[in-house]
Amino acid sequence: MVTVFASFYPKKDKTEEVRNILSAMVEPTRAESGNKTYDLFSMKSESNEETFHLFEIYDGKEALEFHRGTEHYKNYRANIVQHLIKPIEVKVLNQIK
């Protein structure tokens, strides 16, 4: 099993665009056979800036690689970067127990 935690930091005037791009990923990713969990979260900082976080679980590395090869993944990656203040923070975790 492979778990991914990804964080997104939108430009101040691009929060809705980022929310929409990420929200559009939920349904097709959950439909992938190797996906177990794909949940989108938001968090507001004390300065009222909103960030988004994805929590993903896949059957294994092969399922994660399949996900990264899908058209919806490629489209999201091509469209989201321009709306962020810094690169996407992606952490790939391996379950110990």
C-alpha positions as a printed Julia matrix, in Angstrom:
97×3 Matrix{Float64}:
   0.0    0.0     0.0
   1.2    3.53   -0.82
  -0.11   6.71    0.75
   0.31  10.17   -0.77
  -0.14  13.48    1.02
  -0.03  16.51   -1.27
  -0.34  20.2    -0.34
  -1.3   23.09   -2.61
  -0.79  26.79   -1.89
  -2.88  28.96   -4.25
  -2.15  32.52   -5.23
  -4.53  34.86   -3.38
  -6.76  35.48   -6.39
  -6.67  31.85   -7.62
  -8.17  29.95   -4.68
 -11.39  29.03   -6.5
  -9.52  27.91   -9.61
  -7.35  25.6    -7.51
 -10.39  24.29   -5.62
 -12.17  23.54   -8.92
  -9.18  21.82  -10.52
  -8.64  19.61   -7.47
 -12.35  18.88   -7.03
 -12.54  17.7   -10.63
  -9.92  15.04   -9.81
 -11.91  13.34   -7.05
 -14.49  11.34   -8.99
 -12.25   9.96  -11.77
  -9.48   9.09   -9.32
 -11.84   7.29   -6.95
 -13.0    5.24   -9.96
  -9.48   3.91  -10.6
  -9.25   0.24   -9.62
  -6.07   0.68   -7.57
  -7.3    3.7    -5.61
  -8.55   3.09   -2.07
  -8.9    6.67   -0.81
  -8.82  10.07   -2.47
  -9.95  12.86   -0.15
  -9.61  16.61   -0.63
  -9.32  18.93    2.38
  -8.99  22.68    2.82
  -7.51  24.67    5.65
  -7.51  28.4     6.38
  -4.52  29.95    8.06
  -4.68  32.63   10.74
  -4.22  35.18    7.96
  -7.26  33.65    6.19
  -5.24  32.15    3.34
  -6.69  28.86    2.14
  -4.58  25.81    1.34
  -5.67  22.47   -0.06
  -4.49  18.99    0.85
  -5.03  15.62   -0.82
  -4.88  12.36    1.1
  -4.56   9.41   -1.26
  -4.14   5.67   -0.73
  -3.29   3.23   -3.53
  -2.92  -0.56   -3.62
   0.78  -0.16   -4.43
   3.36   1.67   -6.53
   1.88   0.27   -9.74
  -1.52   1.77   -8.93
   0.09   5.13   -8.14
   2.01   5.05  -11.43
  -1.2    4.15  -13.28
  -2.88   7.18  -11.67
  -0.03   9.46  -12.73
  -0.45   8.26  -16.32
  -4.16   9.06  -16.63
  -5.47  11.93  -18.73
  -7.2   13.57  -15.74
  -3.9   13.57  -13.83
  -1.94  15.0   -16.77
  -4.57  17.71  -17.3
  -4.62  18.68  -13.63
  -0.82  18.93  -13.5
  -0.73  21.04  -16.66
  -3.38  23.45  -15.38
  -2.78  23.87  -11.65
   0.86  24.99  -11.44
   0.2   28.47  -12.82
  -2.24  29.14   -9.95
   0.15  28.25   -7.11
   2.61  30.41   -5.17
   5.06  27.51   -4.78
   5.53  23.98   -6.09
   3.15  21.24   -4.97
   4.45  19.52   -1.84
   4.11  15.77   -2.37
   5.0   13.2     0.25
   4.82   9.5    -0.67
   4.5    7.41    2.49
   4.93   3.68    2.9
   2.74   2.05    5.52
   4.71   0.34    8.27
   1.81  -1.31   10.12
